[in-house]
Amino acid sequence: MTSPGKQSMAVALPLALLALALAGTPVAGAKAPALADAAGNYRIASSSSIQFSVGQVGGSGGIAGRFTKFSGIFRIDGDEVGRSSVEFTLFPESVRSTERRIEDFLRSSAVFDAANHRTVTFRSTGVSQTGPDTATIEGVLTARGKSRKERFDVRLTDWNRRSISFTIRGSIRRSPYGMTVGTPIYSNVVEFDMNIRGQKR
C-alpha cells in the first residue's frame, strides 16, 4: 500500500548531485570540497539505507519498511551542477518490514506487484541548489508501468576524495502508481528517509 521504492531511487542518486551543488560549502568538521574534487562518476554503495513509512489515520500504527537491494550510478558535472545526472534502480522483492505478512503484502499485486514489475527506476531531469549544503532533485520515477515526475530534497553530510554521503527526504503519493489499497485508513503519502553513500568509480 505504499510506493517507497520509487522515492528511494529518486532520492539516492540525487543526493550525490546535491553533494555537487554543495561543493562550495563547508561541511562540519571538514574543508569544503572544490567542485572539481567532487566531480566524477559514482556508484551507490550497498552500505546506503533506504527507509520509508506510511502513516495511519488517527496517529497510531502505520507501516514502516526498508529496501535491501538497489543499484545506481550518478555523475557530478564539475562545470555545471544542473547537468549532473542520476540513474537508480530499486528491487521491490527486497522489501523488508517488521513482519513477514506485511512484507508479502507489499510485494503482492495490491502494492508493488513484484512478480510482474521487478524494478522501480528513477532518472533525474535536473538538480537545483537551494542552500549552502542542500539541493532539490527532480526526475521521472517509474513503478508498476506508470511514470511520473517526482522531487526530492537532499543534504550533504560528509565527503572525501573517494566517497560522498548525504541524506534524502521525499514525500510521494502512491495512488498515481496504482497503489490505492488501504486508503483512507492509511495515508496516500509515502515518506522516505534515506542515507546514501556514493563511491567514486
N, CA, C and O of each residue as an XYZ file, in Angstrom:
804
protein
N       0.817     -1.177      0.000
C       0.000      0.000      0.000
C       0.854      1.231      0.000
O       0.355      2.340      0.194
N       2.104      1.058     -0.209
C       2.977      2.212     -0.317
C       3.880      2.043     -1.487
O       4.048      0.937     -2.002
N       4.461      3.117     -1.910
C       5.295      3.077     -3.077
C       6.658      3.636     -2.787
O       7.155      4.506     -3.501
N       7.262      3.129     -1.731
C       8.531      3.649     -1.305
C       9.622      3.463     -2.296
O      10.520      4.299     -2.391
N       9.580      2.407     -3.033
C      10.673      2.159     -3.933
C      10.923      3.314     -4.823
O      12.071      3.677     -5.080
N       9.883      3.893     -5.295
C      10.047      4.944     -6.261
C      10.861      6.054     -5.683
O      11.800      6.543     -6.310
N      10.503      6.461     -4.472
C      11.210      7.591     -3.934
C      12.618      7.218     -3.628
O      13.550      7.994     -3.838
N      12.762      6.062     -3.145
C      14.091      5.682     -2.798
C      15.024      5.944     -3.932
O      16.071      6.563     -3.744
N      14.673      5.490     -5.109
C      15.549      5.673     -6.233
C      15.788      7.132     -6.425
O      16.916      7.615     -6.528
N      14.673      7.816     -6.469
C      14.797      9.208     -6.766
C      15.706      9.864     -5.807
O      16.456     10.764     -6.186
N      15.676      9.476     -4.637
C      16.455     10.148     -3.648
C      17.905      9.766     -3.660
O      18.765     10.646     -3.630
N      18.198      8.560     -3.701
C      19.560      8.101     -3.584
C      20.510      8.767     -4.526
O      21.467      9.400     -4.080
N      20.290      8.653     -5.807
C      21.204      9.234     -6.762
C      21.234     10.738     -6.650
O      22.304     11.346     -6.675
N      20.065     11.346     -6.524
C      20.037     12.789     -6.447
C      20.867     13.324     -5.335
O      21.381     14.438     -5.442
N      21.024     12.598     -4.284
C      21.794     13.084     -3.159
C      23.192     13.415     -3.611
O      23.764     14.439     -3.237
N      23.718     12.549     -4.404
C      25.071     12.773     -4.862
C      25.120     14.074     -5.596
O      26.071     14.844     -5.463
N      24.101     14.317     -6.366
C      24.058     15.557     -7.121
C      24.035     16.709     -6.154
O      24.644     17.753     -6.387
N      23.341     16.510     -5.092
C      23.245     17.569     -4.114
C      24.633     17.860     -3.592
O      25.025     19.015     -3.424
N      25.359     16.809     -3.341
C      26.708     16.988     -2.838
C      27.480     17.884     -3.770
O      28.279     18.714     -3.339
N      27.240     17.713     -5.022
C      27.925     18.532     -6.023
C      27.534     19.972     -5.846
O      28.368     20.876     -5.809
N      26.235     20.157     -5.736
C      25.743     21.517     -5.627
C      26.310     22.188     -4.404
O      26.452     23.410     -4.365
N      26.636     21.387     -3.397
C      27.149     21.935     -2.155
C      28.642     22.100     -2.195
O      29.258     22.568     -1.237
N      29.208     21.720     -3.290
C      30.655     21.664     -3.354
C      31.344     22.898     -2.838
O      32.459     22.802     -2.327
N      30.733     24.041     -2.950
C      31.419     25.242     -2.499
C      31.148     25.581     -1.055
O      31.508     26.672     -0.614
N      30.529     24.692     -0.297
C      30.176     24.995      1.073
C      30.860     24.113      2.084
O      31.001     22.912      1.851
N      31.299     24.675      3.220
C      31.979     23.881      4.224
C      31.031     22.899      4.899
O      29.858     23.198      5.122
N      31.549     21.745      5.214
C      30.777     20.737      5.921
C      31.372     20.635      7.310
O      32.589     20.726      7.472
N      30.524     20.447      8.324
C      31.010     20.407      9.689
C      32.179     19.463      9.835
O      32.102     18.293      9.462
N      33.271     19.985     10.385
C      34.432     19.155     10.647
C      35.293     18.874      9.444
O      36.233     18.086      9.544
N      35.013     19.490      8.301
C      35.812     19.203      7.115
C      35.955     20.441      6.252
O      35.161     21.378      6.347
N      36.967     20.435      5.417
C      37.178     21.540      4.492
C      36.218     21.372      3.320
O      36.018     20.264      2.822
N      35.631     22.476      2.888
C      34.666     22.410      1.790
C      35.338     21.888      0.530
O      36.419     22.355      0.173
N      34.723     20.931     -0.150
C      35.312     20.386     -1.369
C      35.161     21.362     -2.522
O      34.171     22.090     -2.606
N      36.132     21.375     -3.396
C      36.014     22.182     -4.604
C      35.181     21.362     -5.578
O      35.205     20.132     -5.545
N      34.455     22.041     -6.432
C      33.597     21.345     -7.374
C      34.402     20.336     -8.183
O      33.930     19.238     -8.478
N      35.633     20.728     -8.540
C      36.484     19.839     -9.331
C      36.797     18.555     -8.566
O      36.945     17.491     -9.167
N      36.899     18.656     -7.221
C      37.190     17.473     -6.404
C      35.979     16.544     -6.349
O      36.127     15.322     -6.378
N      34.783     17.126     -6.268
C      33.564     16.316     -6.161
C      33.128     15.749     -7.503
O      32.431     14.736     -7.558
N      33.535     16.396     -8.574
C      33.116     15.951     -9.907
C      33.604     14.535    -10.191
O      34.665     14.119     -9.727
N      32.798     13.805    -10.967
C      33.203     12.451    -11.331
C      32.019     11.508    -11.411
O      30.866     11.933    -11.330
N      32.311     10.227    -11.571
C      31.291      9.185    -11.664
C      31.263      8.377    -10.374
O      32.312      7.997     -9.853
N      30.070      8.116     -9.862
C      29.908      7.397     -8.603
C      28.914      6.242     -8.747
O      28.083      6.222     -9.655
N      29.023      5.300     -7.842
C      28.018      4.243     -7.734
C      27.445      4.289     -6.324
O      28.134      4.666     -5.376
N      26.185      3.905     -6.194
C      25.542      3.884     -4.885
C      26.051      2.662     -4.115
O      25.913      1.528     -4.573
N      26.642      2.908     -2.940
C      27.219      1.826     -2.144
C      26.135      1.017     -1.433
O      25.084      1.552     -1.079
N      26.395     -0.274     -1.228
C      25.427     -1.153     -0.559
C      25.252     -0.787      0.911
O      24.294     -1.226      1.547
N      26.165      0.012      1.455
C      26.059      0.438      2.851
C      25.009      1.539      3.029
O      24.733      1.957      4.154
N      24.429      2.005      1.931
C      23.369      3.012      1.996
C      22.116      2.387      2.624
O      21.963      1.165      2.638
N      21.229      3.235      3.139
C      19.976      2.722      3.702
C      18.792      3.488      3.122
O      18.837      4.713      3.002
N      17.731      2.762      2.763
C      16.535      3.354      2.172
C      15.328      2.900      2.990
O      14.918      1.742      2.922
N      14.774      3.816      3.752
C      13.647      3.503      4.626
C      12.420      4.319      4.225
O      12.543      5.388      3.627
N      11.242      3.807      4.560
C      10.007      4.505      4.223
C       8.946      4.220      5.284
O       9.053      3.270      6.059
N       7.932      5.061      5.296
C       6.826      4.857      6.229
C       5.537      5.406      5.622
O       5.553      6.358      4.843
N       4.435      4.786      5.995
C       3.103      5.222      5.574
C       2.284      5.348      6.849
O       2.090      4.366      7.566
N       1.804      6.554      7.132
C       1.061      6.781      8.362
C      -0.352      6.223      8.328
O      -0.921      5.983      7.263
N      -0.900      6.025      9.509
C      -2.276      5.545      9.636
C      -3.119      6.671     10.212
O      -2.692      7.366     11.134
N      -4.307      6.849      9.670
C      -5.196      7.898     10.152
C      -5.480      7.665     11.627
O      -5.830      6.557     12.034
N      -5.329      8.715     12.423
C      -5.542      8.571     13.856
C      -4.235      8.600     14.614
O      -4.217      8.778     15.832
N      -3.135      8.424     13.891
C      -1.819      8.560     14.534
C      -1.130      7.282     14.941
O       0.097      7.208     14.868
N      -1.870      6.264     15.370
C      -1.221      5.036     15.821
C      -1.094      4.045     14.666
O      -1.872      4.071     13.712
N      -0.110      3.188     14.775
C       0.056      2.185     13.728
C       0.814      2.727     12.534
O       1.750      3.512     12.687
N       0.415      2.312     11.356
C       1.145      2.688     10.160
C       2.062      1.558      9.733
O       2.144      0.519     10.389
N       2.746      1.778      8.630
C       3.651      0.758      8.098
C       5.031      1.364      7.874
O       5.153      2.468      7.343
N       6.051      0.649      8.275
C       7.429      1.095      8.068
C       8.204     -0.038      7.420
O       7.954     -1.209      7.705
N       9.126      0.302      6.566
C       9.919     -0.734      5.898
C      11.207     -0.182      5.324
O      11.527      0.997      5.479
N      11.939     -1.061      4.655
C      13.205     -0.672      4.029
C      13.459     -1.585      2.842
O      12.872     -2.660      2.718
N      14.356     -1.122      1.971
C      14.730     -1.923      0.806
C      16.183     -2.345      0.956
O      17.046     -1.533      1.290
N      16.444     -3.611      0.708
C      17.794     -4.139      0.906
C      18.558     -4.361     -0.391
O      19.760     -4.626     -0.367
N      17.872     -4.256     -1.519
C      18.557     -4.440     -2.800
C      18.241     -3.266     -3.719
O      17.081     -2.971     -4.007
N      19.306     -2.603     -4.173
C      19.166     -1.454     -5.065
C      20.506     -1.235     -5.747
O      21.533     -1.739     -5.293
N      20.489     -0.489     -6.826
C      21.729     -0.168     -7.532
C      21.564      1.183     -8.197
O      20.445      1.616     -8.472
N      22.666      1.840     -8.453
C      22.555      3.144     -9.093
C      23.904      3.767     -9.372
O      24.914      3.411     -8.764
N      23.903      4.688    -10.289
C      25.109      5.437    -10.611
C      24.718      6.903    -10.768
O      23.570      7.221    -11.077
N      25.679      7.785    -10.553
C      25.419      9.191    -10.806
C      26.704      9.881    -11.236
O      27.809      9.479    -10.874
N      26.518     10.921    -12.012
C      27.656     11.702    -12.500
C      27.516     13.137    -12.028
O      26.463     13.753    -12.189
N      28.571     13.661    -11.453
C      28.581     15.042    -10.993
C      29.383     15.869    -11.991
O      30.569     15.625    -12.217
N      28.715     16.842    -12.578
C      29.358     17.705    -13.565
C      30.092     18.828    -12.840
O      29.473     19.627    -12.137
N      31.392     18.886    -13.007
C      32.202     19.873    -12.309
C      32.046     21.279    -12.820
O      32.421     22.226    -12.128
N      31.500     21.451    -14.018
C      31.340     22.785    -14.593
C      29.948     23.365    -14.362
O      29.787     24.571    -14.172
N      28.948     22.491    -14.380
C      27.571     22.970    -14.196
C      26.751     21.891    -13.502
O      26.433     20.860    -14.094
N      26.413     22.142    -12.240
C      25.694     21.165    -11.432
C      24.402     20.690    -12.098
O      24.043     19.516    -12.004
N      23.716     21.600    -12.762
C      22.458     21.251    -13.400
C      22.576     20.189    -14.478
O      21.574     19.592    -14.873
N      23.787     19.948    -14.956
C      23.987     18.929    -15.994
C      24.370     17.573    -15.394
O      24.629     16.617    -16.124
N      24.404     17.498    -14.095
C      24.714     16.233    -13.441
C      23.549     15.268    -13.683
O      22.444     15.699    -14.014
N      23.792     13.981    -13.519
C      22.739     13.007    -13.815
C      22.730     11.858    -12.810
O      23.744     11.534    -12.194
N      21.550     11.255    -12.667
C      21.386     10.150    -11.724
C      20.481      9.079    -12.320
O      19.471      9.388    -12.952
N      20.849      7.830    -12.114
C      20.013      6.694    -12.528
C      19.979      5.722    -11.359
O      21.014      5.371    -10.791
N      18.766      5.293    -11.008
C      18.646      4.433     -9.841
C      17.631      3.325    -10.091
O      16.605      3.533    -10.739
N      17.939      2.151     -9.564
C      17.027      1.005     -9.702
C      16.797      0.387     -8.329
O      17.737      0.115     -7.582
N      15.534      0.175     -8.018
C      15.139     -0.425     -6.751
C      14.427     -1.735     -7.052
O      13.682     -1.834     -8.027
N      14.661     -2.754     -6.202
C      14.054     -4.077     -6.410
C      13.002     -4.347     -5.331
O      13.349     -4.677     -4.198
N      11.707     -4.208     -5.681
C      10.622     -4.387     -4.711
C      10.648     -5.714     -3.962
O      10.204     -5.790     -2.816
N      11.164     -6.757     -4.602
C      11.213     -8.065     -3.952
C      12.045     -8.026     -2.672
O      11.886     -8.878     -1.798
N      12.930     -7.039     -2.561
C      13.830     -6.956     -1.410
C      13.233     -6.198     -0.228
O      13.927     -5.978      0.765
N      11.967     -5.794     -0.308
C      11.380     -5.006      0.770
C      11.348     -5.803      2.077
O      11.056     -6.999      2.084
N      11.650     -5.127      3.161
C      11.644     -5.757      4.484
C      10.824     -4.895      5.433
O      10.827     -3.668      5.333
N      10.116     -5.554      6.363
C       9.296     -4.829      7.339
C       9.373     -5.565      8.676
O      10.225     -6.431      8.875
N       8.475     -5.207      9.580
C       8.525     -5.800     10.917
C       7.958     -7.216     10.963
O       8.269     -7.984     11.873
N       7.119     -7.561      9.973
C       6.514     -8.888      9.956
C       6.508     -9.450      8.533
O       6.408     -8.707      7.556
N       6.615    -10.762      8.440
C       6.630    -11.426      7.134
C       5.332    -11.176      6.358
O       5.364    -11.002      5.140
N       4.204    -11.158      7.052
C       2.923    -10.954      6.363
C       2.857     -9.567      5.724
O       2.251     -9.397      4.666
N       3.477     -8.584      6.361
C       3.497     -7.231      5.796
C       4.390     -7.204      4.568
O       4.057     -6.573      3.565
N       5.531     -7.893      4.646
C       6.447     -7.958      3.503
C       5.745     -8.608      2.313
O       5.846     -8.118      1.188
N       5.033     -9.713      2.559
C       4.327    -10.409      1.483
C       3.254     -9.506      0.862
O       3.041     -9.512     -0.351
N       2.590     -8.737      1.716
C       1.550     -7.836      1.225
C       2.155     -6.747      0.338
O       1.610     -6.433     -0.721
N       3.276     -6.175      0.767
C       3.920     -5.117     -0.010
C       4.416     -5.636     -1.359
O       4.436     -4.888     -2.337
N       4.811     -6.896     -1.423
C       5.279     -7.478     -2.686
C       4.123     -7.892     -3.587
O       4.318     -8.106     -4.783
N       2.928     -8.006     -3.029
C       1.775     -8.518     -3.773
C       1.291     -7.552     -4.850
O       1.776     -6.426     -4.961
N       0.319     -8.019     -5.644
C      -0.234     -7.208     -6.728
C      -0.985     -5.986     -6.209
O      -1.273     -5.067     -6.976
N      -1.303     -5.964     -4.923
C      -2.007     -4.826     -4.343
C      -1.089     -3.617     -4.180
O      -1.542     -2.473     -4.146
N       0.207     -3.895     -4.081
C       1.153     -2.792     -3.870
C       2.184     -2.777     -4.990
O       1.904     -2.257     -6.070
N       3.382     -3.342     -4.755
C       4.438     -3.264     -5.763
C       4.280     -4.234     -6.926
O       4.834     -4.013     -8.003
N       3.522     -5.310     -6.710
C       3.349     -6.325     -7.748
C       4.717     -6.782     -8.253
O       5.003     -6.752     -9.450
N       5.553     -7.207     -7.301
C       6.932     -7.573     -7.604
C       7.072     -8.688     -8.629
O       8.083     -8.755     -9.328
N       6.086     -9.555     -8.732
C       6.167    -10.664     -9.685
C       6.120    -10.171    -11.127
O       6.752    -10.757    -12.006
N       5.373     -9.095    -11.373
C       5.230     -8.577    -12.736
C       6.025     -7.303    -13.000
O       6.280     -6.946    -14.150
N       6.407     -6.630    -11.938
C       7.187     -5.395    -12.067
C       8.384     -5.506    -11.126
O       8.332     -5.096     -9.967
N       9.443     -6.064    -11.653
C      10.588     -6.420    -10.818
C      11.461     -5.253    -10.393
O      12.285     -5.392     -9.489
N      11.294     -4.115    -11.029
C      12.116     -2.955    -10.679
C      11.292     -1.673    -10.620
O      10.219     -1.563    -11.214
N      11.832     -0.718     -9.888
C      11.324      0.648     -9.865
C      12.540      1.483    -10.255
O      13.622      1.312     -9.694
N      12.362      2.379    -11.210
C      13.512      3.140    -11.695
C      13.303      4.643    -11.563
O      12.176      5.139    -11.532
N      14.420      5.345    -11.486
C      14.378      6.798    -11.411
C      15.494      7.365    -12.284
O      16.637      6.912    -12.228
N      15.140      8.364    -13.091
C      16.112      9.064    -13.918
C      15.944     10.554    -13.680
O      14.852     11.099    -13.842
N      17.019     11.203    -13.297
C      16.950     12.628    -12.989
C      16.772     13.458    -14.259
O      17.201     13.074    -15.346
N      16.121     14.612    -14.079
C      15.960     15.556    -15.187
C      16.565     16.914    -14.839
O      16.725     17.767    -15.712
N      16.901     17.113    -13.567
C      17.508     18.390    -13.184
C      17.815     18.449    -11.701
O      17.194     17.754    -10.897
N      18.788     19.292    -11.342
C      19.142     19.492     -9.940
C      19.344     20.981     -9.710
O      19.938     21.669    -10.540
N      18.848     21.479     -8.578
C      18.961     22.900     -8.263
C      19.432     23.089     -6.830
O      18.895     22.467     -5.913
N      20.422     23.938     -6.630
C      20.916     24.212     -5.288
C      19.931     25.110     -4.562
O      19.438     26.083     -5.131
N      19.637     24.784     -3.289
C      18.690     25.564     -2.502
C      19.336     26.206     -1.287
O      18.706     27.030     -0.624
N      20.579     25.850     -0.978
C      21.285     26.393      0.181
C      22.733     25.972      0.118
O      23.143     25.276     -0.811
N      23.521     26.395      1.114
C      24.943     26.065      1.114
C      25.212     24.566      1.047
O      26.194     24.144      0.435
N      24.356     23.754      1.665
C      24.591     22.305      1.657
C      23.330     21.518      1.304
O      23.201     20.346      1.658
N      22.403     22.173      0.605
C      21.155     21.499      0.240
C      20.800     21.735     -1.225
O      21.270     22.682     -1.856
N      19.959     20.846     -1.745
C      19.523     20.956     -3.137
C      18.246     20.145     -3.341
O      17.860     19.341     -2.493
N      17.608     20.372     -4.469
C      16.442     19.571     -4.836
C      16.765     18.860     -6.144
O      17.463     19.399     -7.003
N      16.250     17.648     -6.279
C      16.487     16.871     -7.493
C      15.147     16.429     -8.056
O      14.307     15.879     -7.344
N      14.967     16.675     -9.321
C      13.735     16.273     -9.996
C      14.052     15.196    -11.020
O      15.140     15.168    -11.596
N      13.092     14.317    -11.236
C      13.307     13.258    -12.204
C      12.050     12.452    -12.440
O      11.003     12.733    -11.856
N      12.150     11.454    -13.290
C      11.000     10.610    -13.637
C      11.103      9.278    -12.902
O      12.078      8.540    -13.045
N      10.086      8.996    -12.126
C      10.012      7.754    -11.377
C       9.040      6.819    -12.082
O       7.929      7.215    -12.434
N       9.466      5.573    -12.287
C       8.606      4.598    -12.966
C       8.385      3.389    -12.061
O       9.335      2.743    -11.621
N       7.115      3.098    -11.794
C       6.758      1.955    -10.944
C       5.441      1.369    -11.447
O       4.517      2.104    -11.795
N       5.368      0.061    -11.482
C       4.156     -0.624    -11.958
C       3.739     -0.127    -13.335
O       2.548     -0.051    -13.634
N       4.714      0.211    -14.175
C       4.426      0.631    -15.534
C       3.948      2.060    -15.671
O       3.599      2.492    -16.770
N       3.925      2.810    -14.564
C       3.479      4.204    -14.598
C       4.650      5.127    -14.276
O       5.437      4.852    -13.370
N       4.758      6.221    -15.025
C       5.860      7.165    -14.843
C       5.329      8.537    -14.470
O       4.365      9.032    -15.054
N       5.984      9.143    -13.477
C       5.608     10.482    -13.037
C       6.856     11.260    -12.618
O       7.881     10.682    -12.257
N       6.738     12.579    -12.676
C       7.834     13.422    -12.245
C       7.759     13.578    -10.724
O       6.703     13.894    -10.177
N       8.880     13.356    -10.055
C       8.931     13.469     -8.602
C      10.103     14.369     -8.195
O      11.007     14.636     -8.987
N      10.063     14.824     -6.955
C      11.088     15.741     -6.470
C      11.544     15.341     -5.075
O      10.734     14.919     -4.250
N      12.857     15.474     -4.806
C      13.413     15.106     -3.514
C      14.359     16.190     -2.987
O      14.972     16.940     -3.747
N      14.451     16.239     -1.669
C      15.359     17.197     -1.023
C      16.582     16.451     -0.519
O      16.461     15.397      0.106
N      17.760     16.998     -0.793
C      18.991     16.335     -0.368
C      19.870     17.274      0.445
O      19.834     18.493      0.278
N      20.670     16.667      1.340
C      21.603     17.443      2.164
C      22.931     16.694      2.263
O      22.962     15.511      2.603
N      24.004     17.379      1.971
C      25.341     16.804      2.048
C      25.734     16.647      3.512
O      25.585     17.586      4.293
N      26.236     15.471      3.895
C      26.616     15.236      5.286
C      28.097     14.936      5.471
O      28.642     15.172      6.549
N      28.758     14.418      4.435
C      30.183     14.098      4.571
C      30.777     13.860      3.192
O      30.040     13.619      2.235
N      32.086     13.924      3.078
C      32.732     13.704      1.792
C      34.225     13.490      1.980
O      34.806     13.916      2.978
N      34.833     12.829      1.014
C      36.290     12.790      0.874
C      36.547     12.561     -0.609
O      35.609     12.579     -1.406
N      37.772     12.353     -0.981
C      38.069     12.260     -2.413
C      37.560     10.977     -3.055
O      37.552     10.860     -4.280
N      37.137     10.017     -2.243
C      36.662      8.743     -2.794
C      35.172      8.505     -2.591
O      34.595      7.654     -3.267
N      34.531      9.235     -1.678
C      33.113      8.970     -1.415
C      32.366     10.228     -0.974
O      32.973     11.204     -0.536
N      31.044     10.187     -1.098
C      30.165     11.282     -0.705
C      28.975     10.682      0.038
O      28.451      9.635     -0.343
N      28.559     11.364      1.105
C      27.402     10.899      1.866
C      26.369     12.023      1.963
O      26.723     13.199      2.050
N      25.100     11.651      1.947
C      24.049     12.649      2.048
C      22.751     12.003      2.516
O      22.596     10.783      2.475
N      21.830     12.840      2.958
C      20.503     12.360      3.350
C      19.505     12.808      2.280
O      19.682     13.843      1.638
N      18.472     12.020      2.108
C      17.438     12.363      1.116
C      16.069     12.204      1.772
O      15.788     11.205      2.435
N      15.242     13.197      1.573
C      13.885     13.166      2.119
C      12.907     13.417      0.979
O      13.180     14.206      0.074
N      11.777     12.743      1.033
C      10.792     12.955     -0.013
C       9.431     12.421      0.382
O       9.324     11.482      1.171
N       8.396     13.023     -0.167
C       7.018     12.581      0.066
C       6.396     12.278     -1.296
O       6.339     13.147     -2.167
N       5.936     11.056     -1.471
C       5.371     10.656     -2.765
C       3.967     10.080     -2.580
O       3.728      9.252     -1.702
N       3.063     10.532     -3.415
C       1.702      9.984     -3.385
C       1.692      8.642     -4.109
O       2.216      8.528     -5.217
N       1.106      7.641     -3.494
C       1.128      6.295     -4.064
C      -0.011      6.009     -5.037
O       0.128      5.150     -5.908
N      -1.135      6.715     -4.904
C      -2.292      6.423     -5.750
C      -2.029      6.582     -7.249
O      -2.564      5.792     -8.027
N      -1.222      7.575     -7.703
C      -0.979      7.696     -9.142
C      -0.253      6.484     -9.729
O      -0.252      6.286    -10.944
N       0.364      5.676     -8.863
C       1.075      4.487     -9.334
C       0.214      3.230     -9.193
O       0.706      2.111     -9.332
N      -1.075      3.430     -8.916
C      -1.969      2.286     -8.818
C      -1.922      1.579     -7.487
O      -2.340      0.425     -7.389
N      -1.420      2.247     -6.445
C      -1.324      1.645     -5.112
C      -2.333      2.312     -4.174
O      -1.952      3.022     -3.244
N      -3.584      2.082     -4.422
C      -4.632      2.746     -3.638
C      -5.133      1.916     -2.464
O      -5.913      2.410     -1.650
N      -4.702      0.680     -2.366
C      -5.179     -0.200     -1.306
C      -4.936      0.423      0.076
O      -3.885      1.009      0.334
N      -5.929      0.280      0.950
C      -5.761      0.761      2.325
C      -6.220      2.173      2.584
O      -6.365      2.567      3.741
N      -6.455      2.957      1.532
C      -6.917      4.321      1.763
C      -8.438      4.288      2.006
O      -9.136      3.478      1.396
N      -8.951      5.144      2.875
C      -8.249      6.234      3.564
C      -7.702      5.865      4.935
O      -7.218      6.741      5.652
N      -7.764      4.612      5.314
C      -7.246      4.223      6.630
C      -5.746      4.512      6.717
O      -5.250      4.989      7.738
N      -5.042      4.217      5.637
C      -3.612      4.514      5.577
C      -3.388      5.710      4.651
O      -4.088      5.870      3.651
N      -2.438      6.522      4.983
C      -2.155      7.728      4.204
C      -1.816      7.406      2.755
O      -1.259      6.353      2.448
N      -2.161      8.323      1.885
C      -1.814      8.178      0.472
C      -0.375      8.617      0.219
O       0.144      8.472     -0.888
N       0.264      9.155      1.261
C       1.621      9.680      1.123
C       2.656      8.745      1.748
O       2.505      8.302      2.887
N       3.697      8.458      0.992
C       4.800      7.642      1.475
C       5.950      8.579      1.798
O       6.387      9.352      0.945
N       6.444      8.511      3.038
C       7.558      9.361      3.463
C       8.856      8.562      3.352
O       8.963      7.447      3.862
N       9.846      9.164      2.665
C      11.124      8.490      2.518
C      12.209      9.177      3.324
O      12.291     10.404      3.380
N      13.048      8.344      3.952
C      14.166      8.839      4.759
C      15.374      7.985      4.383
O      15.475      6.825      4.783
N      16.282      8.569      3.615
C      17.412      7.783      3.102
C      18.766      8.370      3.471
O      18.955      9.585      3.536
N      19.690      7.467      3.708
C      21.082      7.850      3.923
C      21.875      7.178      2.805
O      22.015      5.956      2.770
N      22.386      7.998      1.901
C      23.038      7.468      0.702
C      24.536      7.750      0.707
O      24.995      8.837      1.057
N      25.268      6.730      0.307
C      26.713      6.871      0.165
C      27.104      6.573     -1.258
O      26.759      5.520     -1.794
N      27.828      7.497     -1.882
C      28.304      7.296     -3.247
C      29.792      7.022     -3.264
O      30.572      7.770     -2.675
N      30.191      5.950     -3.938
C      31.595      5.545     -4.017
C      32.127      5.920     -5.394
O      31.538      5.550     -6.410
N      33.229      6.647     -5.433
C      33.785      7.079     -6.709
C      34.259      5.869     -7.503
O      34.865      4.948     -6.956
N      33.972      5.886     -8.807
C      34.336      4.747     -9.670
C      35.649      5.042    -10.387
O      36.130      4.214    -11.160
